Amino acid sequence: MGAQAIQASTRRPAKALLMTTFKEPRTYRFFSVWITSGLVLYLCGFFLAPSSKAQYLTLYIGLILPALYFSLWQGKRYFLLEDRTLLWVLAITLALYLPSLWVTGDALDTLRKNLKGVVFVMSLAVAVRHLHMHYPALAARIPAILFASSLAALCLFYVVLAQQGLLSNGNIGMGNLGDNPNEAGLALSVGLLILAIHLIKQPSITGFLLVITFVLAIYLANSRSAMLGLAVTLPFAFLFEQQQRKLAITYLLACIIGAGIIVILMLQGILDGERLLSSRPSLWAEFLSHYSNFNLWWGSGLAGSITVFSNVQGVKLEPHSLYFALVLRGGLLAAALYVILVILAIQKHTSSTPANNIWLYILLFGLVTQGFEGVYPVRPPNSFWLYTWIPILMLIMNTNREYRPRHEQL
C-alpha cells in the first residue's frame, strides 16, 4: 500500500509516456524542465514546504519566468491550439481582475498591485497546460505524488502532536501545515480523498488503517469545514466510483436541499447561525458595513486589503468564504464568472475519457469547504489553491490527444 500502489492504479498506457522531444530548441527544453520541476515542487509544498512563504516562493521562482516564455514565444501553440481552454481561463481571470477599476481611491495603482494576481494564476495555468501537453504520464501520477506528500505531512503532524500534546483550539502540523489547524485539516483531507478513492478500487487492511490515522488527525485539528467537506464528498465519490451516477447526483442534491433548509432555519432564528458557523455571519455583516460602496451586481471593487477588524471577535480577519469574497469584490458578476469556470472544468472532464475522477472529487471538496474558507480567487497564491485552482486547472487543461512538435505536424 502507499504511494507506489496508488501510482500503479493511475498508470496510463505506454503510448502516453510522451515527453518533450529532443528535437525541440534547447531553450524550449530548458524552460520545460524548469516549469515542470517548479510545478511538482509547488504541489508538494502544500504539504511539505517549511512555511507558507517558502511555498509561495516556489511558485514565484519555479513557474513565473518559464510561463512568461511559453506565453510570449510559444503563445499560439499554448493559447490557440486545441479547444483554446487556456485562452478561456485567461479571459475569465482578467474578468475577475476588472473589479480593480471601481475601487474607491487610485484605480491605476490598484490595477498595478492586483496584476500580480493575474500573473500568478496564469503562470500556474500555463504550467498545468505544459504538463498535460508534454508529460501526460507525470500528470496522471500527480495524485500519487500528492498522497506521498500528505503521508509525510501526516507523520510530521503526529510528531508535533507528541511534542505539544492536545490543544483545545485544534492541533497543527509542521511547516506549511503549522500556520493554522483548520488549514492542516483541509490539506490532510486531500490526502485522505486520494487514499479513499484508491481503496474503493483496491481495498486493503493497510489502507484502511491509514484512513483511521488521517481521520483522527483531521479530528484533532478540529477542522469542522474539512469534516463537512468529507461528509459530502466521500459518499458521493463512493457512489460515483461504483457507477451509481444517478444515486450520487441524488445524494448531492439532498445535501444542497438540506443546506438550504438549515440556512432558512438560521435566518428565522430557529437555529443559532453564529454558533453553527463560528461567528461568520457577524463577520460578513461587518465587512458589508465597512465597504459602504458595495453593490450587489458589481461588488465593492478589488481593493488591496482583504481584512477588517472584527469588533465581535476582537481581531483582524479575512472574509472566510470564497463565495462571500466573490460577491463582496465583484458582485454577482464575479460569482457568475467563477461558476462558469467550474462548469467548464466539469464539462471538459465529462467529455473526455479520464483515467480517474480524483480531481473532480477534490474540486467538490473545495466547493463545499470554500463556503466557510477562502479569499478572492485573483489574489496572491494561498493554501486554498490546493482544492480550488489546482483541480480546476487539472480538469480543464486535460487534453485528449498527444502533443507533437510543429515539424512533425507538417
C-alpha positions as CSV (number, residue, x, y, z in Angstrom):
1,M,0.0,0.0,0.0
2,G,1.1,3.6,-0.2
3,A,2.2,6.0,-2.9
4,Q,3.5,3.2,-5.2
5,A,0.2,1.4,-5.1
6,I,-1.8,4.5,-5.9
7,Q,0.7,5.3,-8.7
8,A,0.2,1.9,-10.2
9,S,-3.6,2.3,-10.2
10,T,-3.3,5.6,-12.2
11,R,-0.8,4.5,-14.7
12,R,-1.6,5.1,-18.4
13,P,-0.6,3.1,-21.4
14,A,2.9,3.2,-22.7
15,K,1.8,5.4,-25.6
16,A,1.1,8.2,-23.1
17,L,4.7,8.3,-21.9
18,L,5.4,11.3,-24.1
19,M,8.0,13.8,-23.1
20,T,9.4,16.9,-24.7
21,T,11.2,15.7,-27.7
22,F,15.0,16.2,-28.1
23,K,14.3,17.9,-31.4
24,E,12.8,20.9,-29.6
25,P,15.0,24.0,-29.3
26,R,17.4,23.9,-26.4
27,T,15.8,27.0,-24.8
28,Y,12.4,25.3,-25.0
29,R,13.7,22.2,-23.3
30,F,15.4,24.2,-20.6
31,F,12.2,26.1,-19.7
32,S,10.3,22.8,-20.0
33,V,12.3,21.2,-17.3
34,W,12.2,24.4,-15.2
35,I,8.4,24.8,-15.3
36,T,7.7,21.1,-14.7
37,S,10.1,20.8,-11.8
38,G,8.7,24.0,-10.3
39,L,5.1,22.8,-10.6
40,V,5.8,19.5,-8.9
41,L,7.7,21.2,-6.1
42,Y,4.9,23.7,-5.7
43,L,2.3,21.0,-5.4
44,C,4.4,19.1,-2.9
45,G,4.8,22.3,-1.0
46,F,1.2,22.4,0.0
47,F,2.1,19.7,2.5
48,L,5.9,19.8,2.9
49,A,7.1,23.4,2.5
50,P,8.8,24.7,5.6
51,S,6.5,27.7,5.6
52,S,3.7,29.3,3.6
53,K,6.2,31.9,2.4
54,A,8.6,29.2,1.2
55,Q,5.9,27.6,-0.8
56,Y,4.9,30.8,-2.4
57,L,8.5,31.4,-3.4
58,T,8.4,28.0,-5.1
59,L,5.7,29.4,-7.4
60,Y,7.5,32.7,-7.9
61,I,10.8,31.1,-8.8
62,G,9.6,27.9,-10.4
63,L,6.8,29.0,-12.6
64,I,6.6,32.7,-13.5
65,L,9.6,33.1,-15.8
66,P,9.1,29.9,-17.8
67,A,5.4,30.6,-18.0
68,L,6.2,34.0,-19.5
69,Y,8.5,32.3,-22.0
70,F,5.8,29.9,-23.2
71,S,3.2,32.6,-23.2
72,L,5.2,35.1,-25.2
73,W,7.3,33.0,-27.5
74,Q,5.0,30.0,-27.8
75,G,1.7,31.8,-27.4
76,K,0.0,30.4,-30.5
77,R,0.8,26.8,-29.5
78,Y,-0.4,27.2,-25.9
79,F,-3.4,29.5,-26.2
80,L,-4.8,28.9,-29.7
81,L,-4.4,25.2,-30.4
82,E,-6.9,22.5,-29.4
83,D,-10.0,23.9,-27.7
84,R,-8.4,27.2,-26.5
85,T,-9.0,26.4,-22.9
86,L,-6.0,28.4,-21.8
87,L,-7.5,31.4,-23.6
88,W,-10.8,30.9,-21.8
89,V,-9.0,30.7,-18.4
90,L,-7.1,34.0,-19.3
91,A,-10.4,35.7,-20.3
92,I,-12.2,34.7,-17.0
93,T,-9.1,35.6,-14.9
94,L,-8.9,39.0,-16.5
95,A,-12.7,39.5,-16.0
96,L,-12.2,38.6,-12.2
97,Y,-9.4,41.2,-12.2
98,L,-11.6,44.0,-13.6
99,P,-13.2,45.0,-10.2
100,S,-9.9,46.8,-9.6
101,L,-11.3,49.5,-11.8
102,W,-14.1,50.6,-9.5
103,V,-12.4,50.7,-6.1
104,T,-12.5,53.9,-4.1
105,G,-9.1,55.6,-4.5
106,D,-6.4,55.3,-7.1
107,A,-7.7,52.8,-9.6
108,L,-4.5,52.7,-11.6
109,D,-2.4,51.9,-8.5
110,T,-4.9,49.2,-7.6
111,L,-4.7,47.7,-11.1
112,R,-1.0,47.7,-10.9
113,K,-1.0,45.9,-7.5
114,N,-3.6,43.3,-8.4
115,L,-2.0,42.5,-11.8
116,K,0.4,40.1,-9.9
117,G,-2.7,38.0,-9.0
118,V,-3.4,37.5,-12.7
119,V,0.3,36.7,-13.3
120,F,0.3,34.1,-10.5
121,V,-2.9,32.4,-11.7
122,M,-1.9,32.3,-15.4
123,S,1.6,31.0,-14.6
124,L,0.0,28.1,-12.8
125,A,-2.4,27.6,-15.7
126,V,0.4,27.6,-18.3
127,A,2.4,25.1,-16.1
128,V,-0.5,22.7,-15.9
129,R,-1.1,23.1,-19.6
130,H,2.5,22.3,-20.3
131,L,2.4,19.3,-18.0
132,H,-0.6,17.8,-19.9
133,M,0.9,18.5,-23.3
134,H,4.4,17.1,-22.7
135,Y,4.2,14.9,-19.7
136,P,0.8,13.1,-19.6
137,A,2.2,10.2,-17.7
138,L,3.5,12.5,-14.9
139,A,0.2,14.4,-14.9
140,A,-1.5,11.0,-14.2
141,R,0.8,10.4,-11.3
142,I,0.3,13.8,-9.6
143,P,-2.4,12.4,-7.2
144,A,0.1,9.7,-6.1
145,I,2.8,12.4,-5.6
146,L,0.3,14.5,-3.5
147,F,-0.6,11.4,-1.5
148,A,3.1,10.6,-0.7
149,S,3.5,14.3,0.4
150,S,0.3,14.1,2.5
151,L,1.6,10.9,4.1
152,A,4.8,12.6,5.1
153,A,2.9,15.6,6.4
154,L,0.7,13.2,8.4
155,C,3.7,11.7,10.1
156,L,5.0,15.2,10.9
157,F,1.6,16.1,12.3
158,Y,1.8,13.3,14.9
159,V,5.4,14.3,15.7
160,V,4.2,17.8,16.6
161,L,1.2,16.2,18.5
162,A,3.7,14.2,20.6
163,Q,5.6,17.4,21.4
164,Q,2.8,19.7,22.1
165,G,0.0,17.4,23.4
166,L,-3.7,18.0,22.7
167,L,-4.6,21.7,22.1
168,S,-8.1,23.0,22.7
169,N,-8.3,25.0,19.5
170,G,-7.0,22.2,17.3
171,N,-3.6,20.7,16.7
172,I,-1.4,21.9,13.8
173,G,1.2,20.2,11.6
174,M,4.7,21.2,10.8
175,G,5.9,23.8,8.3
176,N,3.2,24.9,5.9
177,L,0.6,22.9,7.9
178,G,1.6,24.7,11.0
179,D,0.0,28.0,10.1
180,N,-3.5,27.1,11.1
181,P,-5.1,23.9,12.4
182,N,-8.0,24.3,10.1
183,E,-5.7,24.5,7.1
184,A,-3.9,21.4,8.3
185,G,-7.2,19.5,8.4
186,L,-8.1,20.7,5.0
187,A,-4.8,19.7,3.4
188,L,-4.8,16.3,5.0
189,S,-8.3,15.8,3.8
190,V,-7.0,15.9,0.2
191,G,-4.6,13.0,1.1
192,L,-7.5,11.1,2.6
193,L,-9.6,11.6,-0.5
194,I,-6.9,10.2,-2.8
195,L,-6.4,7.2,-0.4
196,A,-10.1,6.6,-0.2
197,I,-10.6,6.5,-4.0
198,H,-7.8,4.0,-4.3
199,L,-9.3,1.8,-1.6
200,I,-12.7,1.8,-3.4
201,K,-10.9,0.2,-6.3
202,Q,-8.4,-1.9,-4.4
203,P,-9.4,-2.5,-0.7
204,S,-6.6,-3.4,1.7
205,I,-6.2,-3.6,5.5
206,T,-3.2,-1.4,5.5
207,G,-5.1,1.2,3.6
208,F,-8.0,1.2,6.0
209,L,-5.6,1.6,8.9
210,L,-4.1,4.7,7.2
211,V,-7.6,6.0,6.7
212,I,-8.1,5.9,10.5
213,T,-4.9,7.8,11.1
214,F,-5.9,10.5,8.6
215,V,-9.4,10.8,10.1
216,L,-8.0,11.1,13.6
217,A,-5.6,13.8,12.5
218,I,-8.4,15.8,10.9
219,Y,-10.5,15.5,14.0
220,L,-7.6,16.5,16.3
221,A,-7.1,19.6,14.0
222,N,-10.7,20.5,14.9
223,S,-11.3,21.3,11.2
224,R,-15.0,21.4,11.0
225,S,-15.1,22.7,7.5
226,A,-12.9,19.7,6.4
227,M,-15.2,17.3,8.2
228,L,-18.2,18.8,6.4
229,G,-16.5,18.6,3.1
230,L,-15.6,15.0,3.6
231,A,-19.2,14.2,4.7
232,V,-20.4,15.4,1.3
233,T,-17.6,14.3,-0.9
234,L,-16.8,10.8,0.3
235,P,-20.3,9.3,-0.1
236,F,-20.6,11.0,-3.5
237,A,-17.2,9.6,-4.6
238,F,-18.1,6.1,-3.4
239,L,-21.4,6.0,-5.3
240,F,-19.8,7.6,-8.4
241,E,-16.9,5.1,-8.4
242,Q,-19.5,2.3,-8.1
243,Q,-21.1,3.5,-11.3
244,Q,-24.2,4.6,-9.3
245,R,-24.1,8.0,-11.0
246,K,-27.8,8.9,-10.6
247,L,-27.7,7.9,-6.9
248,A,-24.6,10.0,-6.4
249,I,-26.3,13.1,-8.0
250,T,-29.4,12.5,-5.9
251,Y,-27.2,12.4,-2.7
252,L,-25.6,15.7,-3.8
253,L,-28.9,17.3,-4.4
254,A,-30.1,16.1,-1.0
255,C,-27.1,17.8,0.6
256,I,-27.9,21.0,-1.2
257,I,-31.5,20.9,-0.2
258,G,-30.5,20.1,3.4
259,A,-28.1,23.1,3.4
260,G,-30.8,25.3,2.1
261,I,-33.2,24.2,4.9
262,I,-30.5,24.9,7.5
263,V,-29.9,28.4,6.1
264,I,-33.7,29.1,6.3
265,L,-33.9,27.9,9.9
266,M,-30.9,30.1,10.8
267,L,-32.5,33.2,9.1
268,Q,-35.7,32.6,11.1
269,G,-33.7,32.3,14.3
270,I,-34.7,28.7,15.0
271,L,-31.0,27.6,14.7
272,D,-28.1,29.7,16.1
273,G,-26.2,30.7,13.0
274,E,-23.4,32.4,15.0
275,R,-22.6,29.3,16.9
276,L,-23.0,26.9,14.0
277,L,-20.9,29.0,11.6
278,S,-18.3,30.1,14.1
279,S,-19.4,33.8,14.1
280,R,-19.1,34.1,10.4
281,P,-22.5,35.8,9.8
282,S,-21.4,38.7,12.1
283,L,-18.1,38.9,10.4
284,W,-19.7,39.1,7.0
285,A,-22.0,41.8,8.3
286,E,-19.0,43.8,9.5
287,F,-17.4,43.5,6.0
288,L,-20.6,44.9,4.4
289,S,-20.8,47.8,6.8
290,H,-17.1,48.5,6.2
291,Y,-17.5,48.7,2.4
292,S,-20.2,51.3,2.1
293,N,-19.9,51.4,-1.7
294,F,-20.9,47.7,-2.0
295,N,-23.3,46.9,-4.9
296,L,-24.9,43.5,-5.3
297,W,-24.2,43.4,-9.0
298,W,-20.7,44.9,-9.2
299,G,-19.4,44.5,-5.6
300,S,-17.1,47.0,-3.9
301,G,-14.1,46.5,-6.2
302,L,-10.9,44.6,-5.8
303,A,-9.2,46.7,-3.2
304,G,-5.8,45.9,-1.7
305,S,-6.9,45.0,1.8
306,I,-8.9,41.8,2.4
307,T,-9.3,42.1,6.2
308,V,-11.4,44.1,8.6
309,F,-11.1,44.5,12.3
310,S,-13.9,42.5,13.8
311,N,-15.4,44.2,16.9
312,V,-17.2,40.9,17.7
313,Q,-14.1,38.8,17.8
314,G,-11.5,41.5,18.5
315,V,-9.0,40.6,15.8
316,K,-8.3,41.3,12.1
317,L,-10.0,38.7,9.9
318,E,-10.4,37.7,6.3
319,P,-13.9,37.0,4.9
320,H,-13.6,33.2,5.5
321,S,-15.6,32.4,2.4
322,L,-14.7,32.3,-1.3
323,Y,-18.3,33.0,-2.3
324,F,-18.7,36.0,0.1
325,A,-15.4,37.3,-1.2
326,L,-16.6,36.9,-4.8
327,V,-19.8,38.8,-4.2
328,L,-18.1,41.4,-2.0
329,R,-15.4,42.2,-4.5
330,G,-17.1,41.7,-7.8
331,G,-20.8,41.2,-7.1
332,L,-23.0,38.6,-8.7
333,L,-21.0,39.2,-11.9
334,A,-17.8,37.8,-10.3
335,A,-19.7,34.9,-8.8
336,A,-21.2,34.0,-12.2
337,L,-17.8,34.1,-13.8
338,Y,-16.4,31.7,-11.2
339,V,-19.4,29.4,-11.7
340,I,-18.7,29.4,-15.5
341,L,-15.1,28.4,-14.8
342,V,-16.2,25.5,-12.6
343,I,-18.8,24.4,-15.2
344,L,-16.1,24.5,-18.0
345,A,-13.8,22.3,-15.8
346,I,-16.6,19.7,-15.1
347,Q,-17.8,19.8,-18.8
348,K,-14.2,19.2,-20.0
349,H,-13.9,16.3,-17.6
350,T,-17.1,14.6,-18.6
351,S,-16.4,15.0,-22.3
352,S,-13.0,13.2,-22.0
353,T,-12.1,9.7,-21.0
354,P,-10.1,10.3,-17.8
355,A,-8.2,7.6,-16.0
356,N,-9.7,8.6,-12.7
357,N,-12.1,11.2,-11.2
358,I,-9.9,12.3,-8.3
359,W,-9.7,15.9,-9.4
360,L,-13.4,16.1,-9.6
361,Y,-13.7,14.9,-6.0
362,I,-11.1,17.4,-4.8
363,L,-12.9,20.2,-6.6
364,L,-16.2,19.1,-4.9
365,F,-14.5,19.1,-1.6
366,G,-13.2,22.6,-2.3
367,L,-16.5,23.9,-3.4
368,V,-18.1,22.7,-0.1
369,T,-15.4,23.9,2.2
370,Q,-14.9,27.2,0.5
371,G,-18.3,28.3,1.7
372,F,-16.5,28.9,5.0
373,E,-12.9,29.5,3.9
374,G,-11.0,31.2,1.2
375,V,-10.4,34.6,-0.4
376,Y,-11.0,36.2,-3.8
377,P,-9.5,33.9,-6.5
378,V,-7.4,36.5,-8.3
379,R,-5.1,37.1,-5.3
380,P,-1.5,36.1,-4.4
381,P,-1.3,32.3,-4.0
382,N,-2.6,30.7,-0.8
383,S,-3.2,27.3,0.7
384,F,-6.8,27.2,-0.7
385,W,-5.5,26.8,-4.2
386,L,-4.9,23.1,-3.4
387,Y,-8.6,22.4,-3.8
388,T,-9.7,25.3,-6.0
389,W,-7.3,26.4,-8.7
390,I,-5.4,23.2,-8.8
391,P,-8.3,20.8,-9.5
392,I,-10.0,23.3,-11.8
393,L,-6.8,23.6,-14.0
394,M,-6.0,19.9,-13.9
395,L,-9.5,19.2,-15.2
396,I,-9.8,22.0,-17.7
397,M,-6.3,21.7,-19.2
398,N,-6.5,17.9,-19.8
399,T,-6.0,17.1,-23.5
400,N,-7.3,14.1,-25.4
401,R,-4.5,13.9,-27.9
402,E,-0.8,13.6,-27.7
403,Y,1.3,16.7,-28.4
404,R,3.6,16.6,-31.4
405,P,6.2,19.2,-32.3
406,R,5.5,21.6,-35.1
407,H,7.9,19.9,-37.6
408,E,6.1,16.6,-37.0
409,Q,2.7,18.1,-37.7
410,L,3.5,19.2,-41.2
